[in-house]
Amino acid sequence: MTTSKQIAMRIARGDFLVTIHAFHRQQERAISEGDIKACGKTARHISWQSEQETWRLDGKDTDGSPLTVIAALEDDLLIVTVFRPEMNRKKR
């Protein structure tokens, strides 16, 4: 069984693929691959989301700003989407 620490470590070292959706969100939200890796390195809260069968990592980007990465483990580790929590709050 894969643990939350293993997911974070894989993201931190760049052992993942980015879905088309996540790629578009990266472009839209100015989030780089380095930011995704930094989130894996700094993740303080990692949780399994059983309804979506995804992992949620809450960490920081390369500038130290909050960043959330949603990942799914299939044949590869897939980055499903990325967002900045403060952007999510503004939309509510």
C-alpha positions as CSV (number, residue, x, y, z in Angstrom):
1,M,0.0,0.0,0.0
2,T,1.2,3.5,-0.9
3,T,1.6,5.9,2.0
4,S,1.1,9.6,2.0
5,K,4.8,10.1,2.6
6,Q,5.6,8.0,-0.5
7,I,3.2,10.2,-2.6
8,A,4.9,13.4,-1.3
9,M,8.4,12.0,-2.0
10,R,7.5,11.0,-5.5
11,I,6.0,14.5,-6.2
12,A,9.1,16.2,-4.6
13,R,11.4,14.3,-7.0
14,G,9.3,14.8,-10.1
15,D,8.2,11.2,-10.4
16,F,4.8,12.1,-11.9
17,L,2.9,12.8,-15.1
18,V,0.6,15.8,-15.5
19,T,-2.9,15.3,-16.9
20,I,-4.1,17.6,-19.7
21,H,-6.5,19.2,-17.2
22,A,-3.7,19.9,-14.7
23,F,-1.5,21.3,-17.5
24,H,-4.2,23.8,-18.4
25,R,-4.7,24.7,-14.7
26,Q,-0.9,25.2,-14.4
27,Q,-0.9,27.6,-17.4
28,E,-4.1,29.4,-16.1
29,R,-2.8,29.8,-12.6
30,A,1.0,30.4,-13.3
31,I,2.0,27.2,-11.5
32,S,5.3,25.6,-12.6
33,E,6.5,22.0,-12.4
34,G,9.0,23.3,-9.8
35,D,6.1,24.6,-7.8
36,I,4.5,21.2,-7.8
37,K,7.7,19.6,-6.6
38,A,8.1,22.2,-3.9
39,C,4.5,21.4,-2.7
40,G,5.6,17.7,-2.4
41,K,8.7,18.8,-0.4
42,T,6.8,21.1,1.9
43,A,3.4,19.3,2.3
44,R,2.3,19.6,5.9
45,H,-1.1,18.1,5.3
46,I,-1.6,15.0,3.0
47,S,-5.0,13.3,2.9
48,W,-6.6,10.5,1.0
49,Q,-9.9,11.6,-0.7
50,S,-11.8,8.3,-0.9
51,E,-14.7,9.6,-3.0
52,Q,-12.4,10.8,-5.8
53,E,-9.7,8.2,-5.1
54,T,-7.1,11.0,-5.0
55,W,-4.4,12.3,-2.7
56,R,-4.6,16.0,-1.6
57,L,-1.3,17.7,-0.7
58,D,-1.3,21.1,0.9
59,G,2.1,22.7,0.9
60,K,4.0,25.7,-0.5
61,D,5.3,26.7,-4.0
62,T,8.8,27.9,-4.7
63,D,7.9,31.4,-3.4
64,G,6.5,30.0,-0.2
65,S,2.9,30.7,-1.1
66,P,0.2,28.1,-0.3
67,L,-0.4,25.5,-3.0
68,T,-2.6,22.4,-3.3
69,V,-1.9,19.5,-5.5
70,I,-4.4,16.7,-6.2
71,A,-2.8,13.5,-7.4
72,A,-4.1,10.0,-8.4
73,L,-2.1,6.8,-8.4
74,E,-2.9,4.6,-11.4
75,D,-0.2,3.0,-13.5
76,D,1.7,6.2,-12.9
77,L,1.4,9.0,-10.4
78,L,-0.9,11.6,-12.1
79,I,-1.2,15.2,-11.2
80,V,-4.9,15.7,-11.6
81,T,-5.2,19.4,-10.7
82,V,-3.3,22.2,-8.9
83,F,-4.6,25.4,-7.3
84,R,-3.8,28.1,-4.8
85,P,-6.1,27.9,-1.8
86,E,-6.7,31.6,-1.7
87,M,-7.9,31.6,-5.3
88,N,-10.5,28.9,-4.3
89,R,-11.8,31.0,-1.4
90,K,-12.3,34.1,-3.6
91,K,-14.6,32.2,-6.0
92,R,-17.0,31.2,-3.2
